[in-house]
Amino acid sequence: MKKTLISVAVLGAVSSAAFAQSNVTIYGIVDASIVNERGGKAGNVTKVSSGTANASRIGFRGTEDLGGGLSAIFTLETGYKVDDGTLDNTSNALFNRQAFVGLRSKEAGTLTVGRQYTPWYNALAQVGDPFAAGLAGSAKNLFPAGGVNVRNSNAVVYQTPVFNGFSGEVFYGFGEQSESDAGRQVSAALSYTNGPLNARVAYNNRNNDQATGIAPTIERGIGRNSLLAVNYDFTVAKAFFSYGRNKGLNSVAYPNATAYTTVAVPASQDSRDGLVGVQVPVAGAGKVIASFIYKDDREAVNRDAKQWAIGYMHDISKRTTGYVSYARIDNKNGASYTVGGNTEVGTGDSAFNVGVRHSF
């Protein structure tokens, strides 16, 4: 009997230790808003929308302490629509937002494998855009933040530790075609943080070639995106600046290429993007956000565009935020840029939204 009690005590202690070393978190965002869009061929559109400030999502994040400063990590994250309860992607992929597993070392950095964000997009959303890629003022409306520029599957990502404020990130996405380079994607970023200063330089390179398997590879060239993103916190206000260069096929894609015409407008293969913006704290619980973005098309057709945007976010509680925003785009020479939010691309050249976001 005594031996049995000792065995049970030891087993309980071991189980408790193992549980303490492992951690799985369920997290998510529920974001719903009322949106009014104007200026497109569909006329005035008023709707209930999901994911205007931040995409609605539910995810699972886990870590296991392997000892010696090394941990196993994973993330599985899916997006959904609050307005109708469906998945927010047309492919019906279960974990369409993120799905990766890897190892994290305090001294050597982090290595992960799976579906992940690109360093280029992280630079824009985390550093360069005062709207954080959401609300009507999202930089995604004019910057080329769509499709594989945002995230891609079959990717290996390495993140360095922070050294004197500097850190780096490298992303390699396998095209998984019979020709090894066809469809592959490379992205990288270098970051520097020092007190109120946060700066990041990022690059994205997408091989558009298509391997046929029975004939020579269809060569379609390379799409390249480079980005400088900076913000500086002056305490009374935080200033933002971004500048991007885009060159080659698929370096830019219209979020809604048929918003104003029945035939899709061809996207530019040579353009520049510029953004200046600001966040101003208000009464401790809120902030006013504003930005101006200029799209400079370097092709002969010269389809330029400008966006003005303003918004306000108010923290109702630690996890719940109310928001309101408005943005307008001035398209030139048949350009087809639209005012959307974080998740939806929009139907016209102006939009107003008011909503609430809850995190858990």
HELIX and SHEET records of a PDB file:
HELIX    1   1 LYS A    2  GLN A   21  1                                  20    
HELIX    2   2 PRO A  119  ALA A  123  1                                   5    
HELIX    3   3 LEU A  124  GLY A  128  3                                   5    
HELIX    4   4 ALA A  139  ASN A  141  5                                   3    
HELIX    5   5 GLY A  147  ASN A  149  5                                   3    
SHEET    1   A17 GLY A  43  SER A  50  0                                        
SHEET    2   A17 SER A  22  GLY A  40 -1                                        
SHEET    3   A17 ARG A  57  GLY A  67 -1                                        
SHEET    4   A17 LEU A  70  GLY A  79 -1                                        
SHEET    5   A17 GLN A  98  SER A 105 -1                                        
SHEET    6   A17 GLY A 109  TYR A 117 -1                                        
SHEET    7   A17 ARG A 151  GLN A 159 -1                                        
SHEET    8   A17 PHE A 166  GLY A 173 -1                                        
SHEET    9   A17 GLN A 185  ASN A 194 -1                                        
SHEET   10   A17 LEU A 197  ASN A 207 -1                                        
SHEET   11   A17 ILE A 222  ASP A 233 -1                                        
SHEET   12   A17 LYS A 238  LYS A 247 -1                                        
SHEET   13   A17 ASP A 270  VAL A 282 -1                                        
SHEET   14   A17 GLY A 286  ASP A 297 -1                                        
SHEET   15   A17 ALA A 305  ASP A 315 -1                                        
SHEET   16   A17 THR A 320  ASN A 331 -1                                        
SHEET   17   A17 SER A 350  SER A 359 -1                                        
END                                                                             
